């Protein structure tokens, strides 16, 4: 755990505006990449799961720019100390000390602020509301 950034709730919430922009760009790029993979799979008459990244790059070299964009966005998020957990759901966790224990503040794309937390082993299913936080009704 040494060297891992621990966020206060205020620090995590200060990240939300930039994080929301990055996650939105990440999700759009991931959808474009998936569309490229699906398109190539259809051309070949195979399941998209059988088209790996190397195949995709050989068949469609321009996809490299998309992959580099995805890598850069993930890097920008992780450089803050936040942890990207799920691109599709837009889940990001922030290590935080709560009652002497390290837990994760949990934010999902579309939520106006960090309003949940969970234990490190609990994951998204174990999300619990933070006292006093506004909760986005549609994302729980």
N, C-alpha and C positions, 0 to 999 in steps of 0.2 A: 504494500500500500504506500510505501514511502515514495514521494515524488508525485503522487497522484493529486491533482487539484481537487480541493473540496470547495463547493459553491455554497454561498449563503442563498437564501431564497431570493433576495434582492439581486444578487449577481446573476442567478439563473434567469430571472425575469428580464433583466437588462439584455440578455442574449436573444430573447424571443423575437424581436423584430428582424434582426439579421438572419437568425436561424430560420424563420418562416420563409424568407426569400430564398435561402439556400435549399431548403427542403423542397420547396415548390419547383425550383429549377432541377433539382435532383430527380424528383418524381417524373417531370416531363421528359428529361433525358432518358430515364429508365424505360419509360413507355415507348419512346422512339427506338431504343435499342431492342426492346421486345418485339416491336413491329417489324424491324429488320430481320430478326431471328425467325419470326413466324412467316414472313414473306419468303425467305430462303427455304424454309422447311416445306412450304407449299409448292415452291418451284421444284423441289426434289421429291416431293411426295412422301415425306417422312414426318415423324412427330417432332415438334419444335424442341423437345427435350434432347433430341439426338444431335442437334446442331450446337456444337460447343463454340467457344469464343474464337479459337484458332480457325475453325472452318469458316466462321462468319467473316473474319478478317481476310482470309484468302479469297473468298468470293466477293466481298464488298469492302475493299481497303479503306474507303471513306469512313467506315464505321469507327476507325481508330480515333478520329477526332471526338466522336461521341463518348467512347470509352475513356479518353483522356479527360474530357469534361466531367464525367462521373467520378473518376479518381480524384480530380482536383477539388470537387465539391465535398466529397467525403473527407479529404485531407483538411479542408478549411474548417469543417465542423469539428473534427477530432483535435485540431490544433488548439481549440478553445478549452479543451479538457472535457467537453461534453462527449457522450457516447451514443453514436447512431445505432439504434437497435433494429429498426425495420423501415426500409425505404417506402414500401407500399403504404403502410399505415402512418408513416411520418413520425415514428416514435424516437424520442431522444431522451436520454437519462443524464442527470447531473449528480455526481457523487456529493453527498451532503452528510454532515454530522448531526444526528438527531438523538437527543437524550443519551449522548455518549457513544452511540453506535453509528457506523457508516451505513447509510441507506442511500437510495436513489430517488431524487426528485424526478418526476416523470412528466414529460410534455408530449402532446400529440399535435401534429399539424392541424391548424384550425382553432385550437384553443387560444383564448386571448392572453393567458398567462399560465405559469406553472401552478397547477392546482391539485396535484396528486403526488404521492410518494409510495414506494414499496421497498421491501427488503431486497438485498442483492440477489438472493436465491428465489424470490417470489415471482419476479417478472410482471408483465402487464396484467395478468390475471389477478395479481395480488394488490393492485392499485387501491390506495385508500385516500380519501380527500384530506387535504391540508386544512386545518382550522382557518376559517375566515376567507378562504380563497373563492373567487368567483368560479363557477364551474360551467363549462359549455354544455348545455343540456343535451345536445344531439350527439356528443362524442363519447358518452359514458357507456 
